[in-house]
Amino acid sequence: MKLKKLYFLFIIIPLLAFTTHKYYLSLTQIKFKEESKAVQIIINVFMDDIEIALNKDYDIDLQLATKKELKNNDVYFKRYLKTKLQFKINTSKKEFTYIGKEYDGDLVYFYLEIEDITEVNSIEITNKILLTHFPKQENLIKTEVHNKNKSVLLSKDDYREKLTYQ
Protein backbone atom coordinates (compact mmCIF):
# COMPACT_ATOMS: atom_id res chain seq x y z
CA MET A 1 0.00 0.00 0.00
CA LYS A 2 2.81 2.43 0.87
CA LEU A 3 4.45 1.72 -2.45
CA LYS A 4 1.30 2.76 -4.32
CA LYS A 5 1.12 6.03 -2.40
CA LEU A 6 4.76 6.77 -3.11
CA TYR A 7 4.26 5.96 -6.76
CA PHE A 8 1.29 8.30 -6.89
CA LEU A 9 3.14 11.13 -5.14
CA PHE A 10 6.35 10.94 -7.13
CA ILE A 11 5.10 9.95 -10.57
CA ILE A 12 1.46 10.88 -11.13
CA ILE A 13 1.31 14.29 -9.42
CA PRO A 14 4.30 15.74 -11.33
CA LEU A 15 2.83 14.47 -14.60
CA LEU A 16 -0.48 16.18 -13.83
CA ALA A 17 1.35 19.42 -13.16
CA PHE A 18 2.70 19.40 -16.71
CA THR A 19 -0.73 18.89 -18.24
CA THR A 20 -2.10 22.04 -16.63
CA HIS A 21 0.70 24.26 -17.96
CA LYS A 22 -0.71 27.33 -19.69
CA TYR A 23 0.64 28.65 -22.96
CA TYR A 24 0.68 32.37 -23.65
CA LEU A 25 0.13 32.94 -27.35
CA SER A 26 -1.66 35.45 -29.53
CA LEU A 27 -2.19 35.27 -33.28
CA THR A 28 -2.11 38.32 -35.54
CA GLN A 29 -3.23 37.77 -39.14
CA ILE A 30 -2.38 40.50 -41.62
CA LYS A 31 -3.74 40.49 -45.15
CA PHE A 32 -3.26 43.06 -47.92
CA LYS A 33 -6.51 43.47 -49.85
CA GLU A 34 -5.38 45.07 -53.10
CA GLU A 35 -8.92 45.59 -54.43
CA SER A 36 -9.98 47.58 -51.35
CA LYS A 37 -6.57 49.26 -50.90
CA ALA A 38 -6.41 48.18 -47.27
CA VAL A 39 -4.44 46.05 -44.88
CA GLN A 40 -6.82 44.03 -42.74
CA ILE A 41 -5.69 42.75 -39.36
CA ILE A 42 -7.29 40.16 -37.09
CA ILE A 43 -5.80 39.54 -33.66
CA ASN A 44 -6.93 36.79 -31.36
CA VAL A 45 -5.91 36.56 -27.71
CA PHE A 46 -7.12 34.56 -24.76
CA MET A 47 -9.92 36.40 -23.01
CA ASP A 48 -8.60 35.89 -19.49
CA ASP A 49 -5.12 37.17 -20.44
CA ILE A 50 -6.32 40.39 -22.08
CA GLU A 51 -8.74 40.95 -19.20
CA ILE A 52 -5.93 40.64 -16.63
CA ALA A 53 -3.70 43.01 -18.60
CA LEU A 54 -6.32 45.72 -19.08
CA ASN A 55 -7.63 45.46 -15.52
CA LYS A 56 -4.11 46.01 -14.19
CA ASP A 57 -3.08 48.68 -16.71
CA TYR A 58 -6.23 50.80 -16.41
CA ASP A 59 -7.40 49.93 -12.89
CA ILE A 60 -10.77 48.66 -14.14
CA ASP A 61 -12.86 45.50 -13.82
CA LEU A 62 -13.82 44.39 -17.35
CA GLN A 63 -15.58 41.10 -16.48
CA LEU A 64 -15.64 40.12 -20.16
CA ALA A 65 -18.53 38.07 -21.52
CA THR A 66 -20.61 38.50 -18.34
CA LYS A 67 -23.65 40.61 -17.43
CA LYS A 68 -21.31 42.89 -15.45
CA GLU A 69 -19.05 43.61 -18.45
CA LEU A 70 -18.10 47.28 -18.80
CA LYS A 71 -20.25 48.87 -21.49
CA ASN A 72 -17.43 51.09 -22.80
CA ASN A 73 -14.76 48.38 -22.95
CA ASP A 74 -13.91 49.18 -26.60
CA VAL A 75 -12.34 52.41 -25.37
CA TYR A 76 -9.85 50.39 -23.30
CA PHE A 77 -9.23 47.82 -26.03
CA LYS A 78 -8.53 50.55 -28.58
CA ARG A 79 -6.20 52.43 -26.20
CA TYR A 80 -4.34 49.24 -25.27
CA LEU A 81 -3.85 48.13 -28.87
CA LYS A 82 -2.67 51.62 -29.91
CA THR A 83 0.07 51.49 -27.27
CA LYS A 84 1.16 47.88 -27.91
CA LEU A 85 0.93 47.56 -31.68
CA GLN A 86 2.63 49.60 -34.41
CA PHE A 87 2.93 49.13 -38.16
CA LYS A 88 5.18 50.50 -40.86
CA ILE A 89 4.15 49.83 -44.41
CA ASN A 90 6.95 50.45 -46.94
CA THR A 91 8.93 52.28 -44.20
CA SER A 92 6.08 54.72 -43.40
CA LYS A 93 4.40 54.53 -40.00
CA LYS A 94 0.68 53.80 -40.44
CA GLU A 95 -2.14 54.18 -37.92
CA PHE A 96 -4.81 51.53 -37.83
CA THR A 97 -8.52 51.93 -37.32
CA TYR A 98 -10.08 49.85 -34.56
CA ILE A 99 -13.15 48.22 -36.15
CA GLY A 100 -14.31 46.21 -33.16
CA LYS A 101 -14.10 42.92 -31.30
CA GLU A 102 -15.87 39.61 -31.06
CA TYR A 103 -15.88 36.86 -28.44
CA ASP A 104 -15.65 33.21 -29.40
CA GLY A 105 -15.32 30.77 -26.52
CA ASP A 106 -12.28 31.78 -24.51
CA LEU A 107 -10.88 34.00 -27.29
CA VAL A 108 -11.29 37.67 -28.16
CA TYR A 109 -10.91 38.63 -31.82
CA PHE A 110 -9.93 42.22 -32.59
CA TYR A 111 -10.52 43.65 -36.05
CA LEU A 112 -8.29 46.45 -37.31
CA GLU A 113 -7.70 48.08 -40.67
CA ILE A 114 -5.12 50.33 -42.31
CA GLU A 115 -6.70 52.19 -45.23
CA ASP A 116 -5.36 53.91 -48.36
CA ILE A 117 -2.62 51.38 -49.05
CA THR A 118 -1.97 50.97 -52.77
CA GLU A 119 1.13 48.79 -52.58
CA VAL A 120 2.90 46.69 -49.95
CA ASN A 121 6.58 45.88 -50.37
CA SER A 122 7.29 45.49 -46.66
CA ILE A 123 5.53 45.43 -43.32
CA GLU A 124 7.34 46.16 -40.08
CA ILE A 125 5.34 45.16 -37.04
CA THR A 126 5.97 45.92 -33.40
CA ASN A 127 3.81 43.71 -31.20
CA LYS A 128 4.05 44.08 -27.41
CA ILE A 129 0.61 42.65 -26.68
CA LEU A 130 0.53 41.03 -23.21
CA LEU A 131 4.35 41.07 -22.88
CA THR A 132 4.32 43.25 -19.76
CA HIS A 133 2.14 40.90 -17.73
CA PHE A 134 3.16 37.53 -19.16
CA PRO A 135 6.93 37.13 -19.66
CA LYS A 136 6.46 33.87 -21.59
CA GLN A 137 3.97 35.47 -23.98
CA GLU A 138 4.61 34.84 -27.67
CA ASN A 139 2.88 36.68 -30.51
CA LEU A 140 2.61 34.80 -33.78
CA ILE A 141 2.33 37.00 -36.87
CA LYS A 142 1.01 35.54 -40.14
CA THR A 143 0.87 37.68 -43.27
CA GLU A 144 -0.50 37.32 -46.77
CA VAL A 145 0.65 39.87 -49.33
CA HIS A 146 0.48 39.28 -53.12
CA ASN A 147 -0.24 35.59 -52.49
CA LYS A 148 2.97 35.30 -50.46
CA ASN A 149 2.60 33.94 -46.94
CA LYS A 150 5.13 34.77 -44.24
CA SER A 151 5.15 34.13 -40.51
CA VAL A 152 7.22 35.21 -37.55
CA LEU A 153 7.07 34.49 -33.83
CA LEU A 154 7.69 37.50 -31.59
CA SER A 155 8.48 37.51 -27.87
CA LYS A 156 9.49 39.77 -24.98
CA ASP A 157 13.10 39.92 -26.17
CA ASP A 158 12.27 40.12 -29.88
CA TYR A 159 9.02 42.03 -30.43
CA ARG A 160 9.71 43.72 -33.79
CA GLU A 161 10.17 42.27 -37.27
CA LYS A 162 10.25 43.53 -40.84
CA LEU A 163 8.84 41.26 -43.53
CA THR A 164 9.52 41.97 -47.22
CA TYR A 165 7.48 40.87 -50.24
CA GLN A 166 9.59 41.74 -53.30
N, C-alpha and C positions, 0 to 999 in steps of 0.2 A: 504494500500500500504506500509506504514512504517513497519508494522508487517512482511510482506513478506521479505523486505530488511533485517530486523533484523534476521529473521529466516535464511536467506541465509548466512549472515555474521557469525553468531554464531554456526550454525549447519553444513551447507554444506561445507564451506571452511575448517574447521578443519578436516572433514572426507576426503576431497580430499588430504590434506597434508599427511595423513596416507597411502594413496594408492600409493604415489610416493616415499615412503621410499625405499632405496636401501639396499640390503643385500650384505654382503661381504663374499663370500664363494668360496673356491677352493676344488677340489676333486682330491685326489691322489689314484690311483688304483695300487696295488702291487700284482703281481702274480708270484709264483715260478713255473717255467717250468722245471720239473725234466728231461725230455727227452733232452732238450737243455742245461741243467746245467746253467740256467740263471734266474735271477730275473728281470722281465720286469715291467716297471713303466710307467704309463700314468698319466699326470697331466693336469687338465683343469682349467683355470682361465679366468676371464672376460678380454677381450682384452683391454678395457679402463683402467682397474685397473693396469694391468701389464705395460701398456704403460706409465701411470703416474709415477709409481715406477721407471722404468728404466730411463725415461727422467730426473727425479730429481736426482737419484743416480749417473748417468754417464754424466749429462749435455749434453744430446743429444736430438734429435727430431725424434723419430721413425716413426711417422705417419703410423702406421700399416694398412695394407690392402688398401693402396692408391698408386697412381703412384709415390708419393714422398717418399715412404718407403725406409729407409736405406737399402742398398744392403747387408751390412755385419752385419745385426741385430742378426744373430745366435751367433756371438762373444759375444754380450751383454747378450743374453739369457743364454748362457752357463756359463758365468762369474757369473751372478746373481744367477742362480740355484746352482752353486758350493758353493756360500757363504751362501745360505739360507737353504740348504737341506743336511742333513748327514744321513748315514745309518750305522748300525752295524748289521752284520749277525752273529749269534752265538757268540756274544761278540767281534768280530773283525771288526774294521772299514773298510768299503769297499767304494771304489770310483766308481762312475757310469760313464758310457759313454753317452754323449749327442748324440742321434741319429738324432733328428731334431724336427720340429714343423709343425703344420698344423692349418689353420684357418677354423672355421666353424661357420658362423653367427657372434655372438658377443663373441665367445670363442676362446681361443688359446689352442691347445693340444700340450703338450711337451712329447716326447718319449725318455725314458732313459732305460739303461740296465746295470746290474751288472753281469759280466760273471764269469765263473769258480766257480760256486756254486754247490756243490754236495749234500748238505743237509742243510735244514733250520729247526732249532729248535726254534729260536727266531729272531725277527727283532726289533731293536730299531731305531726309526725314530725321527729326529729332523727336524721340519718344521717351518721355520720362514718366509715363503713366504708372502709378502705383509703386514706383521705385523707392520713394521716401519711406513708406510704411512697411514694405515687404522686400527686404534685401535680396531674396532669392527670386524675385519677380523677373520674368523674361517676357519680352514683347516681340512676337513674331509678326513680320511685315511680309505681305505677299502682294506683288504688283502685276498688273497686266497693262502693257503699253505696246501698241502696234503688233498685237498677237505674240508678244514676247513676255514670258513669265519669269519673274525673278523673285527670290525670297531672301530674307536676312533675319537673323535672330539677334535682338538687342537685349542688353542687360544693364545693370547698375554701372558697371565699369566701361561699357561700350554702348552708349545710347544714341549714337548718331551714325548714319550711313548714307552714302551717295550711290545711287544706282543709275547706270547709263544705258541708253537704248539705241545707240547708233550702230 
